[in-house]
Amino acid sequence: MQRYRQQGFTLIELMITIAIVAILASIALPAYTAYLQRARVPVALDGLSAYLTRMEQRYQDVGSYANAANACAVAVPTADNFVVTCAISDAGQGFTATATGNGPVAGYAFTIDHLGVRKTTAHPKGVPAANCWTTRGNTCDT
């Protein structure tokens, strides 16, 4: 008599495998989503830094950050998923540029002013106590 051995997996083995995959996915998916969200932020920070440089060049040339209409003389940059605005202060002797997140980065907002002071004004995990854009632990990451 010949015996035929059945090949394959038992139902228990399949259920254990599915449970392990589900547990790993429940850990990895939120971490990956947060990583994607953080990866969208540097575009705004780079845009604000470049804007500060262009505004400083304007101030060196003309002596004011404002144009004749008392608005920011340099056009604000565009940044994916962020709305960048500029406000003049001190009769054209100061300005504050703000990048406010929308869409996948809603809840993030960053500012930079004519003195180069960088602030996080909104963040899903809370605003850092110090004037900086990003932190590592409790210290500013410059």
C-alpha positions in Angstrom: 0.0 0.0 0.0 1.3 3.4 -0.9 1.0 6.3 1.3 0.4 9.7 -0.1 1.6 12.5 2.1 -0.4 15.7 1.9 1.7 18.8 1.4 0.7 22.3 2.5 0.0 24.3 5.6 -2.5 23.6 8.4 -5.2 26.1 9.2 -3.4 26.9 12.5 -0.1 27.7 10.8 -1.9 30.0 8.4 -3.7 31.8 11.2 -0.5 32.3 13.1 1.2 33.7 10.1 -1.6 36.1 9.3 -1.7 37.3 13.0 2.1 38.0 12.9 1.8 39.9 9.6 -1.2 41.9 11.0 0.8 42.8 14.2 3.8 44.0 12.2 1.6 46.0 9.8 -0.1 47.7 12.8 3.3 48.9 14.0 4.9 49.7 10.7 2.1 51.6 9.0 1.7 54.4 11.5 5.5 54.9 11.6 5.7 55.0 7.8 2.8 57.5 7.6 4.5 59.8 10.2 7.8 59.5 8.2 6.0 60.6 5.0 4.4 63.5 6.8 7.8 64.7 8.3 9.4 64.3 4.9 7.1 67.0 3.5 8.1 69.7 6.0 11.7 70.6 4.9 10.3 72.0 1.6 8.7 74.8 3.6 11.8 75.4 5.8 14.0 75.7 2.8 11.6 78.1 1.2 11.5 80.3 4.3 15.3 80.3 4.5 15.7 81.2 0.9 13.0 83.9 1.3 15.0 85.5 4.2 18.1 85.7 2.0 16.1 87.4 -0.8 14.5 89.8 1.6 17.9 90.7 3.1 19.3 91.3 -0.4 16.3 93.6 -1.1 17.0 95.5 2.2 20.6 96.0 1.3 19.7 97.4 -2.0 16.8 99.7 -1.0 16.8 100.0 2.8 13.3 98.6 3.2 11.6 95.3 3.1 8.4 96.9 1.8 7.4 98.1 -1.6 5.4 101.2 -2.4 2.2 99.6 -1.4 3.7 98.8 2.1 3.6 95.0 1.3 6.5 92.6 1.1 8.7 93.6 -1.8 9.8 90.1 -2.7 7.2 87.6 -3.9 6.7 84.8 -1.4 8.0 81.3 -2.5 5.7 78.4 -3.3 6.1 75.2 -1.2 4.2 72.0 -1.8 1.5 71.5 0.8 2.2 74.9 2.4 0.8 78.4 2.1 3.6 81.0 2.5 2.6 84.6 3.6 4.6 87.7 4.5 3.7 90.6 6.7 5.6 93.9 7.0 6.3 95.6 10.3 7.9 98.8 11.6 7.1 100.8 8.4 9.1 98.4 6.2 12.0 97.9 8.6 10.8 94.4 9.6 8.9 91.4 8.2 7.6 88.0 9.3 7.2 85.2 6.8 4.9 82.3 7.7 4.5 78.9 6.1 1.3 77.2 7.1 0.7 73.6 6.3 -2.4 72.3 4.5 -3.5 68.9 3.2 -1.2 66.1 4.5 0.8 68.6 6.6 -2.1 70.4 8.2 -1.3 71.4 11.7 2.3 72.6 10.9 3.2 76.3 10.9 6.7 77.9 10.8 7.8 81.6 10.8 11.0 83.5 10.2 11.5 87.2 10.7 14.0 89.9 9.6 16.3 89.1 12.5 16.5 85.4 11.4 14.5 84.2 14.4 12.9 80.8 13.5 9.8 79.7 15.3 7.5 76.7 15.1 4.1 78.2 15.8 2.0 75.0 15.3 3.0 71.3 15.4 0.9 68.2 15.8 3.1 67.1 18.7 3.3 70.5 20.4 5.4 73.6 19.9 9.0 73.6 21.1 9.7 76.0 24.0 12.8 77.5 22.3 12.8 79.6 19.1 13.6 77.0 16.5 12.0 75.0 13.7 13.0 71.4 14.7 14.2 69.8 17.9 16.1 66.7 18.9 15.0 65.7 22.3 14.8 69.0 24.3 17.3 71.0 22.2 17.1 72.9 19.0 18.3 71.1 15.9 19.9 73.8 13.8 
